[in-house]
Amino acid sequence: MSSALRLRIISLACLSGFAGFFSAVPVPAQAQQLSAPAQQPPTSEVGRIHGRVINPAGVPQKDGTVSLSVDGGETLSYNFPVSPAGEFSGQAPPGEYTIVYRAPDTPAGKIVDYISGVQVVTAQDTAQDIDMTRREFIARLSPEQQQLLQELSEANIEAASGAKRSAAAIDADLQIVNLDLQAAVNARSTAAQNLGPAAAREDVESLTAEIENAKLTEIEILMTKDASADSSEPVVWIGLARAETGLRNYLDAELNFKKALYLALKEDPPRPEVVAAAQAGLGDVYARTLMVDDANAAFDAAAKADPANAAKYLRSQAIAFFNARNFDAQVDAADIAIKADPDQAILYYIKADGLSANARLDPETNKLVLPAGCADAYRKYLELDPSGPYAANASSILDRAGIFERASEPSAPPASTSQK
């Protein structure tokens, strides 16, 4: 392996279904600057290459990019998309290449897997899979990663045999689900980081959607499999419904959250956190589909089912309406959630954002006129989280209103001295 490629290689990267299982290694700056696609040569001067990407679990790895490199991975010259079935194909000039695979969310300048010495021959079609179950790839993993992969492989064998999956195997899938959900939440920041500060907004949006879809689809596949193996476990149905919610399959999501709730309530005794999660999931679906009363009832039921975590569900209620851009509902929900936990900065921003929908522009001063309580809520957000994700927007609105330095309005609820 060349020294350049040794620096670039990722033992395993954030492949769908293995999120959090992989590790990344920094690469030289020059390597990140030399990845522009080369010009395609005339068809008469090329050969073809095709194959399939197989992930460490032994199943096709959907999405991502397979590239050909003439300098051991330093430059990725000919790039071919990987289909949902894990297949790729393309053309390149004859020669010897290093073939490289990158997942959609692989950081810039890094790779997941590579195979050296791949020959492309003029007017011929070379078959070359990237099979991450091969001994060479597994040998690059740490002992801990190899052990985890062995456990996942054994779980897959058990499922394939038709036997009921063990609780441990389903738990392993649920850990993947949690990691994938977090990756979907962070998709925009991941996309922006991977594309760099000069990226066009539409490119960031496109990669964000691609990452979200990959993660949520992987959850849907995992949980559909587990639901078939053990249809009595409500947590599996909740995981499936969450993915369906993110994929905007709201009818299926509602059905499966209700199924999870029915199963959770049948348990003796019911698990409060599971009942509450199902109710909160229904609340999110109803908020997204503009069923405000149903959403409020579901979130209220979640808070009552799991009182120890009531503030969390009330916060989720406010966030759900905020994401749905339901201004009146988000203000009401934020007020309720603030009473439960007055130290949560995001709640004040959600309230201020909802109130600002009724702001107007003073034609004489050309300044914003904010509704009562709006400026105070923005200030409280900035006080609690001065470098938060919405800090710049909150400061900008206060500045446009000409009241950024004005004394605080008296309408803000007092901050609690309790810790978050």
C-alpha positions in Angstrom: 0.0 0.0 0.0 1.4 3.4 -0.9 2.2 5.9 1.8 -0.5 8.3 0.4 -3.2 5.7 0.5 -2.1 4.6 4.0 -2.9 8.1 5.2 -6.2 8.2 3.3 -7.7 4.9 4.3 -10.6 4.5 6.6 -10.6 1.1 8.3 -14.4 1.3 8.1 -16.4 4.4 7.4 -20.0 5.5 8.1 -21.7 2.9 5.8 -25.5 2.6 6.2 -26.2 0.1 8.8 -22.8 0.4 10.4 -22.9 4.0 11.6 -20.5 4.6 14.4 -18.6 1.3 13.7 -16.0 3.0 11.5 -13.0 5.2 12.1 -11.5 8.0 10.0 -7.9 9.0 9.4 -6.7 12.5 8.3 -5.3 13.0 4.8 -2.8 15.4 3.3 -4.2 18.7 2.1 -3.0 18.1 -1.4 -4.9 14.8 -1.6 -8.1 16.7 -0.9 -7.5 19.1 -3.8 -6.8 16.5 -6.5 -10.1 14.7 -6.7 -11.8 16.4 -9.7 -13.1 13.9 -12.3 -10.9 13.5 -15.4 -12.2 14.1 -19.0 -13.8 11.0 -20.5 -11.8 9.7 -23.5 -13.5 8.7 -26.8 -15.5 5.5 -26.5 -13.2 3.7 -29.0 -10.3 4.1 -26.5 -11.9 2.8 -23.3 -12.7 -0.4 -21.5 -15.5 -1.0 -19.1 -15.6 -2.1 -15.5 -18.5 -3.3 -13.4 -19.1 -4.9 -10.1 -21.0 -4.8 -6.8 -20.1 -3.3 -3.4 -20.6 -5.8 -0.6 -20.5 -4.4 3.0 -18.9 -6.2 6.0 -22.3 -7.9 6.8 -22.2 -9.7 3.4 -25.1 -7.7 1.8 -25.0 -5.2 -1.1 -24.1 -1.7 0.0 -26.4 0.7 -1.6 -25.4 4.3 -2.6 -22.0 5.9 -2.6 -19.3 6.2 -5.3 -16.8 3.8 -6.8 -13.7 5.6 -8.3 -10.6 4.6 -10.2 -7.3 6.1 -9.3 -4.0 6.0 -11.2 -1.8 7.1 -8.2 -2.7 4.7 -5.4 -5.7 6.6 -4.2 -4.3 10.1 -4.2 -6.5 11.2 -7.0 -10.0 9.8 -7.7 -10.2 10.2 -11.5 -13.2 8.2 -12.8 -16.3 8.1 -10.6 -19.3 5.8 -10.9 -22.4 5.9 -8.7 -23.4 2.8 -6.7 -27.1 1.8 -7.2 -29.5 0.8 -4.5 -28.7 -2.8 -5.4 -25.0 -2.1 -4.7 -24.0 -2.2 -8.4 -21.7 0.1 -10.3 -20.4 0.3 -13.9 -18.5 2.8 -16.1 -15.8 3.4 -18.6 -12.1 4.4 -18.3 -8.9 4.3 -20.5 -7.0 1.1 -20.4 -4.5 0.7 -17.6 -3.9 -0.4 -14.0 -5.9 1.3 -11.3 -6.7 1.3 -7.6 -10.4 1.0 -7.3 -11.9 3.0 -4.3 -15.3 3.0 -2.6 -16.7 6.1 -0.7 -20.1 6.1 1.1 -22.4 9.2 0.7 -21.3 10.5 4.1 -17.6 9.6 3.9 -15.7 12.8 4.9 -13.9 14.7 2.1 -10.4 13.3 1.4 -11.1 9.9 3.0 -12.2 6.5 1.6 -13.8 3.4 2.9 -12.2 0.5 0.9 -9.8 0.0 -2.0 -8.4 -2.7 -4.1 -5.1 -2.3 -6.0 -3.9 -3.6 -9.3 -7.3 -3.6 -11.2 -6.8 -3.8 -14.9 -9.1 -2.1 -17.4 -8.6 -3.3 -21.0 -9.7 -1.6 -24.2 -13.0 -2.9 -25.6 -13.3 -5.4 -22.7 -15.6 -5.4 -19.6 -13.7 -6.1 -16.4 -15.7 -7.6 -13.5 -14.4 -6.4 -10.1 -16.4 -6.5 -6.8 -15.5 -4.5 -3.7 -16.2 -7.2 -1.2 -15.7 -6.0 2.4 -16.1 -9.5 3.8 -12.7 -10.5 2.3 -9.8 -11.3 4.7 -7.7 -8.4 3.6 -10.4 -5.9 4.6 -11.2 -7.5 7.9 -7.5 -7.6 8.8 -7.4 -3.8 8.8 -10.0 -3.6 11.6 -9.2 -3.3 15.3 -9.9 -6.4 17.5 -13.0 -4.7 18.9 -14.4 -4.0 15.4 -13.7 -7.6 14.3 -15.6 -8.9 17.3 -18.5 -6.6 16.7 -18.6 -7.7 13.0 -18.5 -11.3 14.1 -21.5 -10.7 16.3 -23.4 -8.9 13.6 -22.6 -11.7 11.1 -23.8 -14.4 13.5 -27.0 -12.4 14.1 -27.6 -12.2 10.3 -27.0 -16.0 9.9 -29.6 -16.6 12.7 -32.1 -14.4 11.0 -31.5 -16.0 7.6 -32.1 -19.4 9.1 -35.6 -18.4 9.9 -35.0 -18.6 13.7 -36.5 -15.9 15.9 -33.9 -13.2 16.4 -32.5 -13.0 19.9 -33.0 -9.9 22.0 -29.3 -9.2 21.8 -29.4 -9.2 17.9 -32.4 -6.8 17.9 -30.7 -4.6 20.5 -27.7 -4.4 18.2 -29.9 -3.3 15.3 -31.6 -0.7 17.6 -28.2 0.7 18.5 -27.6 1.1 14.7 -31.0 2.8 14.4 -30.1 5.3 17.1 -26.8 6.1 15.4 -28.5 6.4 12.0 -31.2 8.7 13.5 -28.5 11.0 14.9 -26.7 10.9 11.5 -29.9 12.0 9.8 -30.4 14.8 12.3 -26.8 15.9 11.6 -27.1 15.5 7.8 -27.0 19.2 7.0 -23.9 19.9 9.0 -22.2 16.7 7.6 -23.1 17.8 4.0 -21.8 21.3 4.6 -18.5 20.0 6.1 -18.0 17.5 3.3 -18.7 20.0 0.5 -16.7 22.9 2.1 -17.6 26.5 2.6 -17.6 27.4 -1.1 -20.4 24.9 -1.9 -23.6 26.1 -3.5 -26.6 26.0 -1.3 -28.4 23.6 -3.7 -25.5 21.2 -3.5 -25.6 21.2 0.3 -29.4 20.6 0.2 -29.0 17.8 -2.3 -26.3 16.0 -0.2 -28.3 16.6 3.0 -31.3 14.9 1.4 -29.1 12.0 0.1 -27.6 11.4 3.6 -31.0 11.6 5.3 -32.6 9.3 2.8 -29.8 6.7 3.1 -29.9 6.6 6.9 -33.7 6.5 7.2 -34.0 3.9 4.5 -31.5 1.7 6.3 -33.5 2.0 9.5 -36.6 1.0 7.6 -34.9 -2.1 6.2 -33.5 -3.1 9.6 -36.7 -2.6 11.5 -38.9 -4.3 8.8 -36.7 -7.3 9.1 -36.8 -7.3 12.9 -40.6 -6.7 13.0 -41.0 -9.8 10.8 -38.8 -11.8 13.2 -40.4 -10.5 16.4 -43.7 -8.7 15.8 -44.5 -8.4 19.5 -41.7 -6.0 20.4 -43.1 -2.4 20.4 -39.7 -0.8 20.2 -39.1 -2.3 16.8 -42.3 -0.8 15.5 -41.4 2.6 16.9 -38.1 2.5 15.1 -39.8 1.6 11.9 -42.4 4.3 12.3 -39.7 6.9 13.0 -38.0 6.1 9.7 -41.3 6.3 7.9 -42.0 9.7 9.5 -38.7 11.0 8.3 -39.4 9.6 4.8 -42.8 11.3 4.9 -44.7 8.0 4.8 -47.1 9.4 7.3 -50.0 6.9 7.0 -47.6 4.0 7.5 -45.9 5.8 10.4 -49.2 6.5 12.1 -50.3 2.8 11.7 -47.0 1.5 13.2 -46.9 4.0 16.1 -50.4 2.8 17.0 -49.3 -0.8 16.7 -46.4 -0.1 19.0 -48.7 1.7 21.5 -51.1 -1.2 21.5 -48.3 -3.7 22.2 -46.7 -1.5 24.8 -50.0 -1.1 26.7 -50.4 -4.9 26.7 -47.2 -5.5 28.5 -47.4 -6.4 32.2 -46.3 -3.9 33.5 -46.1 -1.4 30.6 -42.7 0.3 30.1 -43.5 4.0 30.6 -40.7 5.1 28.3 -42.0 2.9 25.5 -45.6 4.0 25.8 -44.4 7.6 25.9 -42.2 7.2 22.8 -45.1 5.7 20.8 -47.4 8.6 21.9 -44.7 11.2 21.1 -44.2 9.6 17.7 -47.9 9.9 16.9 -47.7 13.5 18.1 -44.9 14.2 15.6 -46.9 12.6 12.7 -50.0 14.7 13.6 -47.9 17.9 13.9 -46.4 17.3 10.5 -49.9 16.7 9.0 -51.5 19.8 10.6 -53.7 17.9 13.1 -52.9 20.2 15.9 -55.5 18.9 18.5 -54.5 15.3 17.9 -50.8 16.2 18.2 -51.3 18.1 21.4 -53.3 15.2 22.9 -50.6 12.7 21.9 -47.7 14.7 23.4 -49.7 15.3 26.5 -50.3 11.6 26.8 -46.6 11.0 26.4 -45.7 13.4 29.2 -48.3 11.7 31.5 -47.1 8.2 30.6 -43.5 9.0 31.6 -43.6 11.9 34.1 -39.9 11.6 34.8 -39.2 12.7 31.2 -42.2 14.9 30.7 -40.1 18.0 29.9 -38.4 16.1 27.1 -41.7 15.3 25.4 -43.0 18.8 25.8 -39.8 20.1 24.2 -40.4 17.6 21.4 -43.9 19.0 20.9 -42.6 22.5 20.5 -39.9 21.3 18.1 -42.4 19.3 16.0 -44.6 22.4 15.5 -41.5 24.5 14.8 -40.4 22.1 12.1 -44.0 22.1 10.7 -43.9 26.0 10.6 -47.1 26.1 12.6 -46.5 29.4 14.3 -49.4 29.7 16.7 -49.0 26.1 17.8 -45.3 26.4 18.3 -45.7 29.4 20.5 -48.3 27.7 22.7 -46.2 24.5 22.9 -43.1 26.5 23.7 -44.8 28.3 26.6 -45.9 25.0 28.1 -42.5 23.4 27.7 -40.8 26.5 29.2 -42.8 26.1 32.4 -41.6 22.5 32.6 -37.9 23.3 31.9 -37.1 27.1 31.8 -33.4 26.4 31.1 -33.8 25.1 27.5 -32.6 27.8 25.1 -34.2 26.3 22.0 -37.7 26.8 23.5 -37.2 30.6 23.7 -36.1 30.7 20.1 -39.1 28.6 19.0 -41.4 31.0 20.9 -39.7 34.1 19.4 -39.8 32.6 15.9 -43.5 31.9 16.2 -44.2 35.4 17.5 -42.1 37.0 14.8 -44.5 35.8 12.1 -46.6 38.8 13.2 -43.8 41.3 13.0 -44.3 44.3 10.8 -42.0 46.9 9.2 -42.4 50.5 10.3 -42.4 52.5 7.0 -41.1 55.6 8.7 -38.1 54.1 10.5 -37.6 51.0 8.3 -37.3 49.0 11.5 -39.0 45.8 12.5 -41.8 46.1 15.0 -41.9 42.9 17.0 -45.0 41.6 18.9 -45.0 41.7 22.7 -42.7 39.1 24.2 -40.8 38.4 21.0 -37.7 40.5 21.6 -37.5 39.2 25.2 -37.7 35.6 24.0 -34.9 36.2 21.5 -32.8 37.8 24.3 -33.4 34.8 26.6 -32.3 32.4 23.9 -29.1 34.4 23.4 -28.5 34.5 27.1 -28.8 30.8 27.5 -27.0 29.8 24.2 -25.0 32.8 22.9 -23.2 30.7 20.2 -26.1 28.5 19.4 -27.2 27.5 15.9 -29.8 30.3 15.8 -27.8 33.0 17.6 -26.9 34.9 14.4 -30.5 35.0 13.2 -31.8 36.1 16.7 -29.1 38.9 16.9 -29.9 40.0 13.4 -33.7 40.3 14.1 -33.1 42.2 17.3 -30.7 44.5 15.5 -33.2 45.1 12.6 -35.7 46.0 15.3 -33.3 48.5 16.8 -33.7 47.2 20.3 -30.7 44.9 20.7 -29.2 47.1 23.5 -32.6 48.0 25.0 -33.3 46.8 28.6 -35.1 43.5 28.8 -38.9 43.5 28.6 -40.6 42.2 31.7 -42.5 39.4 30.0 -39.8 36.7 30.1 -40.4 33.8 32.5 -37.7 33.7 35.2 -34.8 31.3 34.6 -34.6 28.3 36.9 -31.4 27.7 38.9 -31.6 24.0 38.3 -29.2 22.3 36.0 -30.1 21.0 32.6 
